[in-house]
């Protein structure tokens, strides 16, 4: 190619992002036909019944009244004063928890995943996750010279497939010195499934055993908890952290934290990679390494979003108000999801097991073709490798009840065409 000077590793085929591509098509149909005639189930943003972005009022107030200096000034690399404490309170609540928590600010959960992949895997290594996963997991791995390997998320009883996870983890440990297991729970994207406390206990027991069995390997266990505040109660959703105990010295537990969901600030791009350290030394070593990485990639993260997080979580009254407002959002989104799931069962549409959260996954053959069939009916979903993603977070209750029948018809039509 003449006049192209890209390094060889950067010459690769680019396909438009499926989520944003579907969203643009949906918006074009809405502009042409009107909101009532289109079911736009694409982006992972909470919309109210009038199609407006749902933003916590306390967050909006803090942003609108923030001094310009707080908005436009640089932030320290790891996070502004109080950021670490605010993340800890947001994840664990008030009172000291047993971890040595160290949080480093990142541009959303996506930035946290970037730090995970780059800093905890060697070049050419693979990260392990479930077969139902957020698509950019693979992109992030490949962008940084790593790979993604998966295992079946569900067994034949629609429970989390601990045995498949164990088999895949052991296979990686035989090949790699650095191993990362990343699990997106609660309210998994794209399925809406949340691992039970028992499933998490069994998973951590596998990691614990593998750590002892392979003492010359390093195992990083990362919980992507981006949707944790859109699942069950605060206490129940945090039970998964209780499973992480008595870990071998060659393991480390991390969490991906995102303000896009819990604080309805998708566009402000703020999150954190969080170390759940067993020792203070481990937490400090983590922060130093991640801070170096941050300075080398994005330098620092949006100050205004960090200030909102600190102002809310370090003020008990504001925190109580934000929690109350979020609870209303959560109930609305979960009610839509449960309604879709029930209606899907009524019309015979197979879905992955759904608990709560933004998304529901529908297994099907030839997902791209089924999505195209639905597009012709002005129903917009996201095609995945193994099926479709529907977003109750962005669709009214009426449309959540109407969509399953339309999707089932498209799935059946797709099957007929492939015969």
Secondary structure as UniProt FT lines:
FT   TURN            2..3
FT   HELIX           8..10
FT   HELIX           18..33
FT   HELIX           35..37
FT   STRAND          39..40
FT   TURN            49..50
FT   HELIX           57..64
FT   HELIX           68..72
FT   TURN            81..82
FT   HELIX           83..92
FT   STRAND          100..106
FT   HELIX           108..120
FT   TURN            123..124
FT   STRAND          126..130
FT   HELIX           136..143
FT   TURN            144..145
FT   STRAND          147..151
FT   TURN            156..157
FT   HELIX           162..173
FT   TURN            174..175
FT   STRAND          178..184
FT   TURN            189..191
FT   HELIX           197..213
FT   TURN            214..216
FT   STRAND          218..224
FT   TURN            226..227
FT   HELIX           228..230
FT   HELIX           234..237
FT   HELIX           239..242
FT   TURN            249..250
FT   STRAND          251..258
FT   HELIX           259..262
FT   HELIX           266..268
FT   STRAND          271..277
FT   HELIX           280..297
FT   HELIX           303..313
FT   HELIX           316..347
FT   STRAND          360..363
FT   HELIX           367..376
FT   TURN            377..378
FT   STRAND          379..380
FT   STRAND          382..383
FT   STRAND          387..390
FT   HELIX           392..394
FT   HELIX           397..418
//
